[in-house]
Amino acid sequence: MYAIVEIAGQQFKVQKDQKLFVHRLDANEGQNLEFDRVLLVDNEGKITVGAPAIDGAKITATVNNHVKGDKVIVFHKKRRKGYRKKNGHRQSFTSITISDIKL
């Protein structure tokens, strides 16, 4: 059984006991979360598609911890002008574990 769910503006294909990294959520470690924006559910070959979301379907997840991603270097340069600008960015993520998929 798997589902496609929208979490923090992004769509993820999730299964039970799967670990995910999503954009930083405002939740404490160990807290249980419910996501009700379920777009598709496949229950052993029986596919249910929402328009746009399935009524009554929920995904339950537990927050593991908050982490930061790898550093991404942003470098701008204009040739022959002497213009160079270097910047870095580290995205904040939340690690969650999917506990249950309810229809």
PyMOL commands that set and color helices and strands:
alter all, ss='L'
color gray80, all
select strands_A, chain A and resi 2-7+10-15+19-23+32-35+38-43+46-49+58-68+72-78+83-89+92-102
alter strands_A, ss='S'
color yellow, strands_A
deselect
rebuild
show_as cartoon
